[in-house]
């Protein structure tokens, strides 16, 4: 299949054999051709845990490594990444939705994409998109980015000591872990890093090295990585995972800061309301979240969908100004707006029944229409669009719906 910006549909049956065969083939190629690798990851807990797992595997192999944390994919950002001199580039919990852009910039360098967001296909043999969704699994239910990374990493080295991180990365999916996510869970239990507990008829996972429940630890890592994005938070979070020790006081300070900002913005929205179209509702925070990573817009929008003044039948769109300076990469060209889109509960039910289009499809196509880029899941997605294109983006979403 040729590379395309269209989303790939999930197969009706998961193909375990083909997926694990591809993991083995990719790991053999990687091991035989790599001496210096760059790990690219997202700034939430799933991305942070993914990076820690991958870096641990590479270190055990004696491979020289670099690491960079990015919040969104964009050609100018990707160009900077691929101008760095490495034998291989490993994308963890990010990259699959824009694999065709990565393919164009990869040259003859090896690229491994370990992600669970809605993917696109690639054709170059040196660019390997190992997203489990391409093998019939669900990125919303069966596999996290950290699990996708772990399953590849264990083909490279003994990484069972990092299996707990895959469990924590999977916390964003909610519910008891099943399918591919069950593999690292069983490994983590086997080595004594995770304890399975029952609560309200479902499993809960307790991470013994940190003395925390999986979802609480996930929240803390996301706060450190995203709220602290411009204060070296991602590096600290990844190192915390590798060292199995977290500065909870620093997390508390960042969380208090986030709560205060969220409270002010929420109060303003409740007082003045948000904007409404036929099928879309939207708001902008401008520079209210300045100093924090743009991931916090997604967190805020996810909280906002549960507020009483939100229309449960309409897609919820949030905008914020995207800082041009990216830690560890430098300044990007142009002026951009971060977009986060969420489906409220009633709309989520309609999407799951196929009665309304998935959020990822709308964001990808509307962002592309205005010269931007988007990716995500069926009920939550995000993107970057040119500053000033917000109205055109919203209009295109309405048309697509």
N, C-alpha and C positions, 0 to 999 in steps of 0.2 A: 504494500500500500504506500502511496506517495505521501510526503509530508503535507500536512494541511492544517489550517487554523481551526478546523471544525473539531468539536469534541468527539471522542471515540465512545461509542455505546458499550456498556458492560455486557459481557456474555451471560447467557442464562445459567451456565455451569462453570464453576471455578476449575481451572486446569492446574492442579497441584504439580503434576509431573513436569509439564512444560515450563512452569514458572521456576521450579527448583533446578531444572536442567539449565535454564538460562542464567540463573544465579551462579551456578558452577562454572559455566563457560566464561561469564564475565569476570569472575574472580580469578580464574586461571590466566586470562589475558592481562588483567590488572597486575597480578603478582609478577608476571614475567616481563612486564614492560615499564614498570613504574619505580622510580627512585625518589621522586619529589612530587608530592600531591597537595593540591589546595582543596580544602573542605569549605563549601559554601552552605550556609544554613540560615534558617528563619530565627526570629527573636522570641518566639513563644516557647513554652516548655517542651513541646514536641520537637521543635527545631533544635533547641539547646541540648536535649537528651540525644537526639540524632547525631549531633556533632560530637558529643562526648563519646558515644559508642564508636563512631568511625575513627576518631583520633586515637582512641585506645588501641584499636586494631592495627592502625598504621604504625603506631609507636612500637608495638610488639614485633612488627616485621622489620623495624629499623628504617622505615621510610621517612625521609625528611618531609615535614608538613608545614602548611600555612593554613590560616583560618580567616574567613571573613563572614560577617553577619549582614545580610541584606533583608529589607522588609518587603520590597516588591521588585519584580523583574521588569526591566526596561532596556531597550537597545543601548542607551548610553551607559547604563550601569553594567550590562553584560560586556560591552566593549572594554570597559576598564578592567573587569575581572579577567577576560581572556588576553589582555595585554601583559598580564603578569606571567613570569616565566616558570611554568611547571610542566611536568610530563603528563600529568593527569589532573582532571577537575572533577570533584565528587560533589554533586548537589544533594543535600539531605533535607527532606521535608519542604522542598521548594524546587521549582524548575520544570516539572512535568507538563504543566499547562502551556509553557512557552518553549517546549523542546525544539520546535522548528527554528526559533531565533538562536538558540544555543547552537544548533546544528550548523547554522550559517557562519557562526563566529569561531567554531571549534578548530577549523583547519584540519590538520592531520593528528591533532592531539586527542588522547583518549578522554572521553567524558562518560561518567557514570551518573545516572539520575535515579535517586532513591526517594520516592515521593508517593503520596496517596491522594493528591488532589486530581481533579478531572484532567486526564492526559490527552496529548496529541501524539501521533505517530511520527517517527523519523526513519530515514533510510540509510544514512551513512553508517558503515560497519563500525566505525570508531566512536559513534555516539550511541550509547546503550540506555534506553529509557526502560528501566526495570520496575515501573509502576505496576503493582499487583492488579490494578483495575484492567490492565491490558490482558490479563489472564483470567478475567471473570470474577475477581473479588470486588468487594465494595469498600471504597475508601472512607465511607461514612460509618461503616459497621465492622468490617473484618480486619482492617489493618490501619495502623497509624504510620506517620512518617518514621518514627523511631523504630517501629517493628520492621518496616521495609528496610531500614538501614541495618538493623540487627541481623536480619536473615541473610543479608549480603556479607556483613562483617564476619559472621561465624563461619563463612566459607573461606575466609582469609586467615583467621586465627581463632584461638580459644578466647572467646569474649563473654563467657557465662557470668563473669564478675560484673558485667555491665547490663545484664538482662533486666535488672530492677529498673534501669533508666527507660527501657522500652515500655515497661508497665506504666511508669509515670507519664511518659509521652502519650500513652493511649488514653489517659484520663479524660482528654477533651471529647472523646467519643461517647462517654457515659455508659452506664449499665455494666453488666458482667462481661468480661473479656471472652470472646469466642474466636473461632476460625484461626487465622494466622496469628492474631494477638495472643492466642493461648500458648503458643510455642515458647516465647521468651518468658511468659508468666510461669510456666512449668519449670523452666531452667532457673529462674530466680528463686522459686520455692525450693528447688533441689539444692542450691548452694547456700540456702539459709538467709537470703537477703529480703525475701517477701513472705509475709504470712497471709493466708486467705481467711477472712472472717465473714460471717453471715450477718446481714442487717436488713430488716424489712423485706425478707424473702429474696435478697440478691447478694452477690458477693461484694465484699469490700477488701481492699488490699492495703496492708500495713507494711511500710518500707522500713525495715529494721535498722539499717545504718543511720538513718536520719530521725528515727523515732516519730514518724509522721504517716498519716494516711496518704495514699497515692494522690488523691485529688487536691488535698491541702498543699502537698509538696509541689504539685504541678502549678498551682496558683502562685506560690512563692517564686518559683523559677521564672514564670512568665512576668511577674512584677519586676524582678531583677533585670531580666533581659529587655523588656519593652519600656517600662517606665524609666529604667536606668540606661536606655539605649545610648544616650549621648554622654553618659558618665561611666563608660567602660563596663556597663552592665552585662552585655553578652559574654565577654571574656571571663568575667567573674563567675557568671552562672555556669559556663562550660567547665571551668576549673573546679567549681564546687562539686559538680557531678563526678569529675575524674578523681578528686581528692576525697569524695564522700563526706564533705563537711560544708555547711552553709552558714553564712553570717546572717542570722535571723534578725538581728537588730537593724542592719542596713535595709533589709527587706521591709521591716516595719516602718522605717522612715519614708521609704519610697511609697509604700501603700497609703500612708497617711496623707502624703502629698497628692496622690492620685484621688483619694476620696474627697479631699477638699475641692479640687478642681472639678471633679465629676458633680459634686453637690451644687456648685455654683452654676454650671452649665445646665444641669437638670432643672434647677429652679427657674432659670431664664426660659427654657423651653416650655415648662409647665405654665409659666405666667403669660408668655407671648404666643404660645402655640407653635406648630410646625406648618410647613407648606403642603398643600394637597393638590394632586392631579386626579385623573380618573382612576388609575390603578396604582399610582406611585405617590408616596409621601416622602418629604425630604427636609433636611435641616443642614446647617453649616456651623461649624465651631470656629472657623477662621484660624486664628493663632492661639486659641484658648488652651490648647494642649502643647504649646511651644515648650521645648526642652525635654519632652518625652518622645519616645518613638511613636510612629503613626499606627502601630499595632493597637494602641490604646483607643483609637477611634472604633475599631472593630469590637473591642471589649465594651465600650460605652454603648454602641449601637445594639449589641446583644442584650445589654441590661435594659435599654430603652424599650425594646419590643414588648416588655411585660408591663409597661406603665399604662394606666387606664385611659390616658388621652391619645393613645396610639390606635389607629384604625387596624383591626386585626385582619382585614381583607386586602390590605394594600402592602406592596413591597416598601420597605423602609430603607431610605438612602441617606447616608451621612457623608459630608464633605469636610475636609480640612486641608490647610496649606501644607505642602510637602517640602521639608527643608532640602535645600540643594546640596548641603554638605553631608556626606555619608562617612561615618567613622571607618577608618582603615582603607577607604577608597579615594576620598577627596570629593571635589565638587562635580556635580553633574550639570550638563547643559540644559538650558530651558527652564521654564517655570511650570510647576506641576501641582495637581490637586490629587490627594488621596481620596478614594471612594471606598466606602464600606456599605454593603447591602445585606440586609437580613430579612427573612420571612417570619412574620408573626405566627403564632400557633395555628390559627384558623387557616391561614394561607399555606402553612407547611403541610397541613393535612390535604389540601387541594393539590399541592405539588406532588406529594407522595402518591396520590391517586392518579396522577397524570392529567388532572383537570386544568392545571396552570403550569406555565413553563418554569423550569428550574432557574434559580438565581444565577448560577454559573453561566448558563447559556446567554442570559440577558446581559450580564456584565461584560462577558467576553465580546459579544457582538456590538453592544452599544459603545464600549470603550474603543474597539477597533474602528468604528464609524467616525469617531471624533479624533482619531490619531493617537489613541492611548492603548493600554494593554491591561487585561484583566484575567483572573483565574479564580478557582474556588470549588465549592461544593454545591449540591442542589439547593440548599436552603441558606447558604452563607458564602459570600464571595467578595472580592475586593479588586481594586485596580488603580492605575495611575492614568489621569487624563490631562491634557494641556489646560493650564489656567485660563479661564474665560470660556471653556467649553461645557460648563456644567448644564446650562439650559438645553444645549443640543444633545447632551448625554441623556438627560431626563426625557426629552421629546422622543428620542430613538427608543428608549426603554418602553415608553407608552405604545409606540408603533409596533414594536416586537411583541408585546403582550397581546 
